[in-house]
Structures are given as structure tokens and as C-alpha cells.
Amino acid sequence: MKKQLNSKLTRLFLKAVSISSFFILAIPALALADGPGFNGGVNDGGGGCAVPIDGGLSYLAVAGIGYGVKMYVSSKKHKAIKPE
């Protein structure tokens, strides 16, 4: 019974992480916009816009580390409760 509950919680956690990761990655892509544009008189310093990728990757890295810590602690508790 406890293993079933843990499995359900893990699936729920994975769904939550998947959905939040999708939104974290999708929202910035929808927010991209072109600048006001220049009529030849201004040199804006290069071609194209630089888009920082760090924000979404940071959230994914934190979520991955949190999930790893959760699984590590869970495995330690499981081994402490049921020694082999």
C-alpha cells in the first residue's frame, strides 16, 4: 500500500514538473517581439536579437536537482525501513 502511494506521488510530482517545465519554456518563446526598427540611420551593433536562455535552464536545473535529492532521500528512507 505504501509503495502504491509513493508511486502515485512520484507520478503526480513528475506530471507537475513536466507541466511547469513546459510553461517555463513556452512562455518566453511567446513573448519574443521585434524591436521598433530603424530606418537606416542607426547602427544597432549587429544582426539579430540576443535572447538569454539562462532563465529557463536555471529552473530546469533546480527542478532536476530537487527531484534527485527527493529520490535520494526516499531511497535512504526505504533502505532504513526495510533492510536487506
NORGITA-V235919 format. One record per run of one state. SS is the DSSP state (~ for helix, > for strand, _ for the rest). FROM is the first residue (numbers start at 1). LEN is the number of residues. If there is no record, write none. Layout:
# NORGITA-V235919
SS | FROM | LEN
SS | FROM | LEN
This chain:
# NORGITA-V235919
_ | 1 | 1
~ | 2 | 29
_ | 31 | 23
~ | 54 | 28
_ | 82 | 3
